[in-house]
Amino acid sequence: MINELLNQSEEAGFMDVSLEKKKNEKEEERKRTDARNADCFRRLAGVSLLYAVIYTICTYKNMQGIAVAVWTVAVVIYIRQVVRLFGSSAGLKRGSVFYSSVILLLGISTFLTDNSYIILMNYMGIFLTIAGLALHNFREDVSWDFGHYLAEMILAVFGAISYFSMPFVDGSAFCRQAKGKRSERSRSVLIGILISVPCLFFTGMLLVSADLVFENLVFQAFQMIRLPSAVFGVAFTLCFGFFSSYCAVRYLSGSVPFKASAQRQAQPLSAIIVCGSVAAMYLVFCMIQVLYLFVGNRELPAGVTYAQYARRGFFQLLLICVVNLVIVLCVKKYVSAHKVLDGILLLISCCTYVMTASSAYRMILYIWAYHLTFLRVFVIVALFTIAILMAGVIRTVRKPDFPMFRYGVAVVSVIYLVFSFSHVDYFIASYNLERIEEEKQENRSGDYRYLTGMSTDAAPAIAQYAKEHPELLEENQEVLSWYQEYKMLHRGQFEENSIRKFNLSHAVAGKLL
């Protein structure tokens, strides 16, 4: 009996020691985690806050001013700095110059143009290129393909959102190390204030939109304290700039990279049957295009206009060209190599060139009959891009280790940058005005409606037209009305003289018109 009691007491002692040991280990782990978080806050908070201030100054209510170019410079410098802090001490990896140059050129293009479509695509390009630059430096992306890069970008976006609390966690750890336990109450107050500000903002906005009485009460209260409405916009932009940069860097520097599972390649027989049947149909279609459309002197079926012919076939062929590009790349990745299959894929690629030419030819017919628009020019550029990409696809079929992803990024970036800097609205306006004059000589009325809504990029062409045809502004009421409406539409842009919002297209148009 005594021995059993002694054994039980010894076991209880061992359990107490084990529990105490686990408790000490947890405490040590918590201290190490706090030290890491505090160190991250010390290194990242200041540079992220500085970036957020520059981002706010440059982009708040300013989508196309010269300050946007300054912001892109700040983006590149910020990424370079955080890579040195959390990645490689040597700085940006080899290949980063290309990504950085694209970001800077897109920022320059944004303040040189007034075309809203170009500006929107510039911002999309800036975001994608920033993500590419960050992933290139925080991950090993040498062997990545399109799918892996897309997966990493999606994970980076949602990962940064999931790290929303990290500035508070890191800041709390930093305060504990800096001031010790005596400041626990003040630290709790500070955290409560920091969390309550965004909570009050978002819930307040919802409640303001839900009830008119509450909305009037809130607006009257702000008028009483004379708080400028711009403060909320500036504060939101500043918070977005800080949290987006801080959380993205914390995710990329602290998360485990995405690992694509090894793909088991399928047997080629099924792919040969499917691709072979599709290639046979493509071959018949391409022969018809060559014999009828290209060699047939542009003769259309009876009762079919240019518009009907172009609309019926153009978009379908454009979609097929994109699908063909994806099919060939997917087959090469997921199906075992086979000489017959490679020959079929090469045939599909060649047929894609014929379809691309047919689609472009139909669009040219449509443009000849109904003039240029931005969408029609953009589609021609897209077809040209597909044709260049297909050259890389053919190279991939013949040489599987060809770096198709890097080739595709380079091709799309260079072609889009040329398109972005081209001031396409100027060429559209010049071509359309020239065609209007030709139609007038054929006793057909000119259509100025599309020109009225064009951006200030078209102003040099419009001013030149007005200079060469002053009699039209005096005698033709339609031309005078269109010209005056165009100037009235952009009058506010002509008068904008803020350094931060300076836009070269606006300045040139204001001087000419």
C-alpha positions in Angstrom: 0.0 0.0 0.0 2.8 2.4 0.9 4.7 1.5 -2.3 1.6 2.3 -4.4 1.2 5.7 -2.7 4.9 6.4 -3.3 4.6 5.4 -7.0 1.5 7.6 -7.4 3.2 10.6 -5.8 6.2 10.1 -8.0 4.0 9.9 -11.1 2.2 13.1 -10.0 5.5 14.8 -9.5 6.6 13.7 -13.0 3.3 15.1 -14.4 3.8 18.4 -12.7 7.3 18.6 -14.0 6.1 17.7 -17.5 3.3 20.3 -17.4 5.7 22.9 -16.1 8.1 22.0 -18.9 5.4 22.4 -21.5 4.3 25.6 -20.0 7.9 27.0 -20.1 8.2 25.8 -23.7 5.0 27.5 -24.7 6.2 30.7 -23.0 9.5 30.5 -24.8 7.8 30.0 -28.1 5.5 32.9 -27.4 8.5 35.1 -26.7 10.3 34.0 -29.9 7.1 34.7 -31.9 6.8 38.1 -30.2 10.4 38.8 -31.0 9.9 37.9 -34.7 6.7 40.0 -34.9 8.3 43.0 -33.2 11.3 42.7 -35.5 9.0 42.7 -38.6 7.1 45.7 -37.3 10.4 47.6 -36.6 11.7 46.9 -40.1 8.5 47.2 -42.2 6.1 49.7 -40.5 8.2 52.8 -41.2 8.9 52.1 -44.9 5.3 51.0 -45.5 3.9 54.1 -43.8 6.2 56.3 -46.0 5.0 54.4 -49.1 1.4 54.9 -48.0 1.9 58.7 -47.7 3.5 58.9 -51.2 0.7 56.7 -52.6 -1.9 59.0 -51.1 -0.3 62.2 -52.2 0.1 60.8 -55.8 -3.2 59.0 -56.4 -5.9 60.5 -54.3 -8.5 61.8 -56.8 -5.8 61.6 -59.4 -6.0 58.8 -61.9 -4.0 60.3 -64.8 -1.7 63.0 -63.5 2.0 63.1 -63.6 2.0 62.1 -59.9 1.0 58.6 -61.0 4.4 58.2 -62.6 6.0 59.3 -59.3 3.9 56.6 -57.5 5.3 53.9 -59.8 8.8 55.0 -59.0 7.9 54.7 -55.3 6.5 51.2 -55.9 9.8 50.0 -57.4 11.9 51.6 -54.6 9.6 50.1 -52.0 9.8 46.6 -53.4 13.6 46.9 -53.7 13.8 48.0 -50.0 11.5 45.2 -48.6 13.4 42.6 -50.7 16.6 43.7 -48.9 14.9 43.6 -45.6 13.1 40.2 -45.9 14.5 38.5 -49.0 18.0 38.7 -50.4 20.4 41.2 -49.0 21.9 41.5 -52.5 18.7 43.2 -53.6 16.4 42.5 -56.5 17.0 39.3 -58.5 18.1 39.1 -62.1 15.2 39.8 -64.4 13.6 42.4 -62.1 14.8 45.2 -64.4 12.2 44.1 -67.0 9.3 44.2 -64.5 10.5 47.5 -63.0 10.8 49.1 -66.4 7.3 48.0 -67.4 5.8 49.5 -64.2 7.6 52.8 -64.8 6.6 53.0 -68.4 3.0 52.3 -67.6 3.1 55.1 -65.1 4.5 57.5 -67.7 2.0 56.4 -70.3 -0.9 57.1 -67.8 -0.1 60.9 -67.6 0.6 61.2 -71.3 -2.9 60.0 -72.4 -6.5 60.8 -71.7 -8.0 57.6 -73.1 -10.0 56.1 -70.3 -9.6 52.5 -71.7 -5.8 52.9 -71.9 -5.7 54.3 -68.3 -7.8 51.4 -67.0 -5.6 48.8 -68.7 -2.5 50.6 -67.5 -3.6 50.2 -63.9 -4.4 46.6 -64.5 -1.0 46.1 -66.0 0.7 48.0 -63.1 -1.1 45.7 -60.6 -0.1 42.5 -62.5 3.5 43.6 -63.0 3.8 44.6 -59.3 2.6 41.2 -58.3 5.0 39.6 -60.8 7.9 41.6 -59.5 7.1 40.7 -55.9 6.7 37.0 -56.7 9.8 36.9 -58.8 11.8 38.1 -55.8 10.1 36.3 -52.9 9.6 33.0 -54.7 11.6 30.7 -57.0 9.7 31.1 -60.2 12.3 29.7 -62.8 10.2 26.7 -63.7 6.7 28.3 -63.3 4.2 28.2 -66.1 1.0 30.3 -66.6 -1.1 28.2 -64.3 1.4 28.3 -61.5 1.9 32.0 -61.8 -1.9 32.6 -61.8 -2.3 30.4 -58.7 0.4 32.3 -56.9 -1.1 35.7 -57.7 -4.5 34.6 -56.5 -3.0 33.2 -53.3 -1.0 36.4 -52.8 -4.1 38.6 -53.0 -6.2 36.5 -50.6 -3.2 35.8 -48.4 -2.6 39.6 -48.0 -6.2 40.0 -47.0 -6.0 37.2 -44.5 -3.0 39.0 -43.0 -5.0 42.1 -42.3 -4.5 41.8 -38.5 -0.7 41.4 -38.7 0.1 45.2 -38.4 -1.8 45.1 -35.1 -0.2 41.8 -33.9 3.3 43.0 -34.9 2.7 46.4 -33.4 1.5 44.9 -30.2 4.6 42.8 -29.9 6.8 45.8 -30.6 5.1 47.8 -27.9 5.5 44.9 -25.4 9.2 44.8 -26.1 9.7 48.5 -26.1 7.8 49.4 -22.9 7.3 46.2 -21.0 4.3 45.0 -19.0 3.7 48.4 -17.3 2.3 49.8 -20.5 -0.2 46.9 -20.9 -3.2 49.2 -20.3 -2.1 51.9 -22.6 -1.3 49.3 -25.3 -4.8 47.9 -25.0 -6.3 51.3 -25.3 -4.2 52.0 -28.4 -5.1 48.7 -30.0 -8.8 49.4 -29.3 -8.6 52.8 -30.9 -6.8 51.5 -34.0 -9.4 48.7 -34.4 -12.4 50.9 -33.7 -11.5 53.5 -36.4 -12.0 51.2 -39.4 -15.0 49.5 -37.7 -16.7 52.8 -37.1 -16.0 54.0 -40.6 -17.4 50.9 -42.4 -20.4 50.4 -40.1 -21.1 54.2 -40.2 -21.1 54.2 -44.0 -23.6 51.3 -44.0 -25.9 53.0 -41.5 -25.7 56.3 -43.3 -26.9 54.6 -46.5 -29.6 52.8 -44.6 -31.5 55.7 -43.0 -32.0 59.3 -44.2 -32.5 60.7 -40.7 -29.3 59.2 -39.5 -27.6 60.5 -42.7 -28.7 64.0 -42.1 -27.7 63.9 -38.4 -24.2 62.7 -39.3 -23.7 65.3 -42.0 -25.0 68.1 -39.7 -22.6 66.9 -37.0 -19.6 67.1 -39.4 -20.7 70.5 -40.6 -20.8 71.7 -37.0 -17.2 70.7 -36.3 -16.2 71.9 -39.8 -14.4 68.7 -40.7 -13.5 68.7 -44.4 -15.0 65.8 -46.3 -11.7 65.1 -48.0 -10.3 63.9 -44.7 -12.2 60.7 -45.0 -11.0 60.0 -48.5 -7.4 60.8 -47.6 -7.6 58.6 -44.5 -9.1 55.7 -46.4 -6.4 56.0 -49.2 -3.6 56.2 -46.6 -4.9 53.1 -44.7 -5.3 51.2 -48.0 -1.8 52.0 -49.0 -0.3 51.0 -45.7 -2.3 47.8 -45.1 -2.1 46.6 -48.6 1.7 47.0 -48.8 2.4 45.8 -45.2 0.1 42.7 -45.4 1.3 41.7 -48.8 5.0 41.8 -47.8 4.2 39.9 -44.5 2.4 37.2 -46.4 5.1 36.8 -49.1 8.0 36.8 -46.6 6.3 34.5 -44.0 4.1 32.1 -45.9 5.0 28.7 -47.4 5.2 28.9 -51.3 2.5 27.1 -53.3 3.7 23.8 -54.5 2.1 22.4 -57.6 1.5 18.7 -57.4 3.3 16.5 -60.0 1.0 16.1 -63.0 0.6 12.6 -64.4 0.6 12.9 -68.1 -2.2 11.1 -70.0 -1.7 8.7 -72.8 -1.5 10.4 -76.2 -4.0 8.2 -78.1 -7.2 10.0 -77.0 -5.6 13.4 -77.6 -4.5 12.3 -81.1 -8.1 11.3 -81.9 -9.6 14.5 -80.5 -7.0 16.9 -81.9 -6.8 15.1 -85.2 -10.6 15.4 -85.8 -10.5 19.1 -84.8 -7.4 19.7 -87.1 -9.2 18.0 -90.0 -12.2 20.4 -89.6 -9.8 23.4 -89.3 -8.0 22.3 -92.5 -11.3 22.3 -94.5 -12.3 25.7 -93.0 -8.8 27.2 -93.8 -9.0 25.9 -97.4 -12.3 27.7 -97.9 -10.9 30.9 -96.5 -7.9 30.8 -98.8 -9.9 29.9 -101.9 -12.9 32.1 -101.3 -12.1 35.0 -99.0 -8.5 35.8 -99.9 -8.5 34.8 -103.6 -12.1 35.6 -104.3 -11.6 39.3 -104.8 -13.6 40.2 -101.6 -16.9 39.0 -103.2 -19.6 38.6 -100.6 -22.6 36.3 -100.9 -25.7 38.0 -102.4 -27.6 40.2 -99.9 -24.8 40.2 -97.3 -23.3 43.5 -96.3 -19.8 44.1 -94.9 -21.2 44.6 -91.4 -23.2 41.4 -91.4 -20.3 39.4 -92.8 -17.8 40.8 -90.3 -20.1 40.5 -87.3 -21.0 37.0 -88.1 -17.5 35.6 -88.3 -15.2 37.9 -86.6 -15.8 37.2 -82.9 -16.2 33.5 -83.4 -12.8 33.3 -85.1 -11.2 35.5 -82.4 -12.5 33.1 -79.7 -11.3 30.0 -81.6 -7.8 31.5 -82.0 -7.6 32.0 -78.2 -9.0 28.5 -77.5 -6.5 27.0 -79.9 -3.6 28.6 -78.1 -4.8 27.3 -74.8 -5.5 23.8 -76.2 -2.0 23.4 -77.6 -0.3 24.5 -74.4 -2.5 22.2 -72.2 -2.0 19.2 -74.5 1.8 19.7 -74.3 1.7 19.9 -70.5 -0.8 17.2 -69.6 -0.3 14.6 -72.4 2.7 12.4 -73.0 4.8 13.4 -76.0 4.2 11.7 -79.3 5.4 12.6 -82.8 2.0 12.2 -84.4 0.4 14.4 -81.7 3.1 17.0 -82.2 2.4 17.1 -85.9 -1.3 17.6 -85.3 -0.6 20.4 -82.8 1.7 22.1 -85.4 -1.2 21.8 -88.0 -3.6 23.3 -85.5 -1.1 26.2 -84.9 -0.8 26.8 -88.6 -4.5 26.8 -89.1 -4.7 29.3 -86.2 -2.6 31.7 -88.3 -5.1 31.3 -91.2 -8.0 32.0 -88.8 -6.2 35.0 -87.4 -5.7 36.4 -90.9 -9.3 35.7 -91.8 -10.5 37.4 -88.6 -8.3 40.4 -89.2 -9.4 40.6 -92.8 -13.1 40.7 -91.8 -12.4 43.5 -89.4 -10.5 45.5 -92.0 -13.6 45.2 -94.3 -15.7 46.4 -91.4 -13.4 49.3 -90.7 -13.4 50.3 -94.4 -17.2 50.5 -94.4 -17.8 51.9 -90.9 -14.6 53.7 -89.8 -12.4 53.2 -86.8 -13.2 52.9 -83.1 -11.0 52.1 -80.2 -12.5 48.6 -79.8 -11.8 47.8 -83.5 -8.2 48.9 -83.2 -7.7 47.0 -79.9 -9.0 43.9 -81.6 -6.5 44.2 -84.4 -3.7 44.6 -81.8 -5.1 41.5 -80.0 -5.0 39.4 -83.2 -1.4 40.6 -83.8 -0.5 39.5 -80.3 -2.0 36.1 -80.7 0.0 35.6 -83.9 3.2 36.4 -82.1 2.3 34.2 -79.2 1.5 31.3 -81.6 5.1 31.5 -82.8 6.2 30.7 -79.2 3.6 27.9 -79.1 5.1 26.3 -82.2 8.5 26.6 -80.7 7.2 24.9 -77.5 5.8 22.0 -79.6 9.2 21.5 -81.2 11.2 22.2 -78.1 9.3 21.5 -74.8 11.8 23.3 -72.6 11.2 26.6 -74.3 10.4 29.3 -71.7 6.9 30.0 -73.0 5.8 32.0 -69.9 8.7 34.5 -70.0 8.3 34.7 -73.8 4.5 35.4 -73.4 5.1 38.1 -70.7 7.7 39.8 -72.8 5.5 39.8 -76.0 2.4 41.0 -74.3 4.3 43.7 -72.3 6.1 45.1 -75.3 3.1 45.1 -77.6 0.8 46.7 -75.0 3.4 49.4 -74.1 3.7 50.4 -77.8 -0.1 50.5 -78.0 -0.3 52.4 -74.8 2.1 55.1 -75.9 0.7 55.4 -79.5 -2.1 57.9 -78.7 -4.5 55.7 -80.7 -7.3 58.3 -80.5 -5.2 60.6 -82.6 -4.9 58.1 -85.4 -8.6 57.1 -85.1 -9.6 60.8 -85.4 -7.2 61.4 -88.3 -8.4 58.3 -90.2 -12.1 59.0 -89.6 -11.9 62.6 -90.6 -10.1 61.7 -93.8 -12.8 59.1 -94.6 -15.5 61.6 -93.9 -14.0 63.9 -96.5 -13.8 61.1 -99.0 -17.5 60.2 -98.3 -18.5 63.8 -98.9 -16.9 63.7 -102.3 -19.1 60.7 -103.0 -22.2 62.7 -101.9 -22.5 60.8 -98.6 -23.0 62.6 -95.3 -20.2 62.4 -92.8 -20.7 61.0 -89.3 -19.1 63.0 -86.5 -20.9 61.4 -83.6 -18.1 59.1 -82.5 -15.5 61.9 -82.7 -17.5 64.0 -80.2 -16.8 61.6 -77.3 -13.2 61.0 -78.0 -10.5 61.9 -75.5 -8.1 64.8 -75.6 -5.6 62.6 -77.4 -7.6 63.3 -80.5 -7.3 67.1 -80.1 -4.3 67.5 -82.5 -6.1 65.8 -85.3 -9.3 67.7 -84.7 -7.5 71.0 -84.5 -5.6 70.3 -87.7 -9.0 69.4 -89.4 -10.5 72.7 -88.2 -7.4 74.6 -89.4 -7.6 73.0 -92.9 -11.4 73.4 -93.3 -12.3 76.8 -91.7 -15.2 77.2 -94.1 -17.0 74.1 -92.6 -17.0 75.8 -89.1 -18.6 78.9 -90.7 -21.1 77.3 -93.1 -21.8 73.8 -91.8 -23.9 73.8 -88.6 -23.3 70.1 -88.0 -19.5 70.5 -88.0 -19.7 73.6 -85.9 -22.0 71.9 -83.3 -19.7 68.9 -83.1 -16.6 71.0 -82.7 -18.1 73.2 -80.0 -19.5 70.2 -78.2 -16.1 68.5 -78.2 -14.4 71.6 -76.6 -17.2 72.0 -74.0 -16.9 68.3 -73.0 -13.2 68.8 -72.2 -13.2 72.4 -70.9 -12.6 71.3 -67.3 -9.6 69.3 -68.3 -8.1 72.2 -70.3 -8.3 74.4 -67.2 -6.7 71.9 -64.8 -3.2 73.3 -63.9 -2.4 71.5 -60.7 1.2 70.1 -60.7 0.0 66.9 -59.1 -2.7 66.4 -61.7 -0.8 67.6 -64.7 -1.6 65.6 -67.8 0.3 66.2 -71.1 -2.7 65.3 -73.3 -4.8 67.8 -71.5 -2.2 70.5 -71.7 -1.6 70.0 -75.5 -5.4 69.9 -76.2 -5.9 73.1 -74.1 -3.2 74.9 -76.1 -4.6 73.8 -79.5 -8.3 74.3 -78.8 
